[in-house]
């Protein structure tokens, strides 16, 4: 679901970008919101009240992708082997609305109306990780002491079923709201929560899904805050890893997951269930994670080729740069199921991103996005309130 496509001139000089006629989104403005291609990547800025943000998202993100992507959700689920489960989950969606925070309920309602999609579909897609494990991701944090850039690096692969050209619909969405941190999520055009993201303080986070834990915790607690919404709230309210840990601990959680978090000083992997939050700090100034708990409290000793591969980079003592992190992640890619590859530079507020196509995103050139200026001034330093 990725949409970062270069203007024609940029497309000619970068293999990671596609021509203008292949763009999945339309450059446009609506209210205080605007969608524009930056270095060939579609970036959407939404701003204002909950209802205004939802309406802007619906008009600028959902409408252009309704026919080529969202209307094919049934087909996506069938190809992923979840046809029966999807039908059941869709019927339960109305009962899930109450577990979303009030502001997100307003966003969802406004977005579904403006984008002309079912609110139940919006509810379900934003609660999907709470109901069905769909991904197998990998993360690698390199702290400043091991970084060639002298600042932390945070690499992440999103591994999801690639059906219906999902990766091509990638979208960077920047949420600007009063009394909250400005947040950029690397998302798809129907998800208002955060799968991966960075805020204007440099705090970054990503989710890795988990199926098994040894603490005997309930598999789900549908009185908690949906995962992707909780992660966006952490980005909106927190500036440091320590603050993120406190919010994780203080919030009722819907299920089990790994949350990899990095701020301008360093990072940590949090192993989370409905009962526990266990912090797994960096080892030799490197954190790595895949889809199993590793702590004594929650881990089951599972073998994982991807984890063992990343662990080699953790233990070799060498310094790593952006390209090195990408190369390490390439060794654990899952071919066409690796729909997004990214490296965050938290201190510099930079995102390096690759996505799309019928092969691993790690085989594509990373596009560098300077998020700092966008956080501060929008596109090109121009006000969105013209």
N, C-alpha and C positions, 0 to 999 in steps of 0.2 A: 504494500500500500504506500509506495514511496514516490514522491513527486519532485525530484530535484533535477530539473532539466535546464540545460544551458541555453542562453540566447544563441542564435545561429553562429555568430562569430566565435563565441566561446566553445560551442559544440565542435567547431572545426579544429580547435586546438587541444581538446581534451577528450580522450577516449571514454572517460567515465560519464560523459554527458550525451544527451540525445538531441536530435533536431527539433526545432520548434513545433513542427507538425505532429510530433509524437508526444507532446506534453499532455499530461492527464488533467491538469488544472488550467484555469483561465485567470490571467492577471486582471484583477478587478478590485473595486472598493465597495464597501457597503457600510453605511453609518461610520463609526470610528474604526472599522476594520479594513484591512487591505491584504490582498494576496499578491505576492510578487516573486519572481524568480531571482535568486541571489546566487551568483556563480553557477547558474544552471539548476539550483535546488529550489523547489517551491517552499516559500516561507510565508506563513499566514500570521498576521498580527491581529489579535482580537482584544478589545478594550471596552471597559465600562461596567455596567451592572451585570448580574447573572443573566438576566433576560437578554440584554444587548449582546453579550458574548455568545450566548446560545444562538441567537438569530444570525449574527455574523458568521459563525461556524457553519450553520445550516446553509446559508446562501453561498458562501465562498468555498467551502470544503465539500459539503455533502451533495449539493445540487449537481455540480459538474461530474461527480463520480457515481451518481445514483444508478444510471443505466449500465455503465461498463463494470461496476464493481458491486455496489450494495444490493442491486436487484438480483445479483448472482450468488447471494449468500446461501440459498438453499443448495445450489450446485457445489459451492465450496465445502459445505458440511458433508454432502454426500461423498465427494471425492476424498475427504479426510476420514471417512468411516464413521461419522457422527450423525448420520441422518436421523436415526431413531431418537438418540439423546437430544438432538436439537429440537425436534418436535415437542418433546416433553418440556424442555427448558423454556421454549417460547411460550407455552401455556402458563408456565409459572411466573413469567416476567412481571405481570402486574403486581404480584405479591412481593416482589423484590424492591419495588420503588421506594418503599418506606425505609429501607436500610441505607439509602443514599442520603447524604447531608442535604439540608433544605436548599442551599444554593445550587448544588448540582442537579437537584430535581428540577429547579427552574431552568437551568441551562439545557438539560435534556429535553424538557417540554418545548422550549423555544426552538432548539435546533431541529427537533423532529418536525415541527410545524413548518419552519422556514425551508427545510430541506426536502419536505414532502416524503418523509419516511415514517414508518410505524414507530411510535414511542416504545413499544414493546421490544422492537429490534434494537433500538438505542440502549434500552435498559440491559438487554441480554448481552450485547457486545461489550458493554462496559463492565459487566459482571462475569464475563466468560472465565477468567482464571479462577474465580471463586467456585465455579461449577464444573469445569472441565479442564484438565491439564492438557495444553496444546503445544507446548514448546519444549525445547531442550537447548538451553543457551550456555554461553561461556563468557567469563569475565576475567580481566587481568589488570590489577592496579600496580603501578610502579611508583613508589614514593620518591621524593626529591633526591635522596641519597643514591638512588640507583638510576636516576633519569639523566639522559644526555642533555635535556633541556633545562635541568636544575629546578624543575617544578614537577609536581605529580602528573602522571599520565594514567588514564583510565580507559582501557580497551574493552569493547563489548561486542559480541555477536548475538543477533536475534535469530533464532532458528525456529521457524514456524512453517507449516505446510504452505508451499508456494503456489497453490492452485489459483486459477482465475487472475493470473498476473498480479498477485497480491503485492509483491515487492515494488512494482512500478508505481504503486499508489502511496509510497512513503511521503510524509508531509511533516515539516517542522512547524509547529504551532507555538506562538509566543502569546502567553496570557498576561495581560496587564490589568491589574485591578487595585483599587485604592486600599491602602493599609496591608498589602501583601507583597511579598517578593515577586518580581517579574520572573516568569518561568517559561522555558523553552522545552517542549516535549518532542521527541522523535516518534511519530505516531502514524496512524492511518485515518482516513477522513470520516470516521464514525466514532472514534474513541476520544473521549474528553479527559480521561484519566492519563496517568503517566506510565508507560512501559519503560521508557528510558528518558532521562531529562537532566537539565542543568538550570540553576537559577542565577539571578544577577549577582549573588554573593559568591558564585563559583562552586556551590554545592551540587554534586552530581549523584545520580542513583540509577540503578537498573534492577529488574526482577529476574530471578532464575526460579523456575517452578520446581516443586518438590512433591514427591508422591509418598515417601516412606520416612517415618520418624520412630524412635524407640521410646518416646516419653509418654506414650499412651494417651496423647491428647486427642480430642474429637477431630475428625477429619475436616469438619466445617462448623462454623458458628454464624448462622445467618442473622444474628443480631449485631454483628460487628460492622465495621466500615469496609466496603468493597476494596480489594487490594489496590487496584489501579487508581482509585479515588484517594485512598490513604496516601499513596506515594506522591500524588500531585499536592495534597495538603502539606506533606512534609516539605516539599520544595517551596511552597508558598509561605511557610511559617518558620523554617529553620535555616540557619546559616552555617552550621558546623556538624561534623559527624556526631559529636556528643549530644547536640540538640536533637538530631534525628533519632538517636538511640532512646532518649527520654520520651519522645513522642511515640515511638514504636511501643515502648513499654507501657505507656499510660493509655494507649488506645485499644479498645476491644477489636480483635482481629478475626477475620472470617476464616482463615485457614493457614496452612503451612507454606512457607516460601523462603528463599534466600534473597536478601536485599543487600546488594553491594553498594557501598556509599563512599564517596571521596570528596574532601573539601580542599582548600588551597594548601593545606599542610600534609595531608595523607589520607589513608582510607582504612576501611574495615569491612568485613563480611558479617552480616547479622543473620543467624539461623533462627527462624521465627516459626512458632506454632501457636495454636490457640491458648497454650498454657505458658510458653516460655519465649524469652528473647535472649539468645546466647551470642555474645560478641566474639568473633574470631579475628584477632588483629593480624597485621602483616607479619610475615616471617621473612627475615633477611630483607626487609623493606619492600616486599612484594606480597600481594594478596592474589589468590586465584580461586575460582569457583566454577562448578558446572551444575549438576542437578542432584547432588547428594549432600546430606549433612555430614560434617567431618568432626564435630566436637564430641568429646567424651559423653556429654549429656544426651545428645540427639542422634549422633552418627551410628550407622549400623555396619560400618566397615565395608561398604560396597566398593567394588572395583570400578574404575572408570578410565578408559583410555585417554579421554580428553583431559581429565584432571591430572593424570600422571604425566602427560605431555607438557602441560603448563607448569607443573611442579618442577620440571627440569630447568625452566627459565628462572623460577624462583630460587633454586639452589645453586645455580652456576656462578653467581656473584658478579656477572657482567652488567654494565650499564646499558640501558635500552632507550632508544628514541622512538618517535612516532612510527617510523617505518619498521622498526624492530618489533614493536608491539603488534602492528598489523601482521607481520610475518609469523609471529608466534601464534596469533589467532588463526591464521591461514592453516596452520598445522592441525587445528582442531575443528575446522569448518566441516559442515555436513552437506557439502555440495550445494545443489540448488535449494535446499532447505535453509541455508544461511541467507536469509533475505535482506539483512542489514548488517553492515560492519561499521563500527565507529570508534574513534579515539577522542576522548575529551582531554583538554588541557584546562583544569579548573582555575589555576591562578591567572592564566591569560584569557579565560572565558572564550575559548576556541573549541569548535567542534570540527573534526575531520570525519567525513561520511561517505559511504559507498552503499549502493543498493541496486536492486532491479535486475531483470533479465533471467535467463534460463540456466545460470551457473552461480557458483558461490559469490557473494558480494565481496569476498576477500580477493577475488581475481580481478577486481575492478580498481581503478584509481580512486584514492580518497580525494574528496573535494573539501577544501578548507573554508569554513564559515566563521567569520569573526562575529561572535554573538554579542560581545561587549557593546559595540556601537548600536546594535539593534535594540538591546535592552535599554540603553540610555536615550536614544533619539529616534528609534524607528528606522525606516528606510532612508538612507542617504542624508540623515540628519534633519529630514523634513517632518513637520508636524503632521499627524494623521487627522487633525481636526481642521481641515481646510474649509 
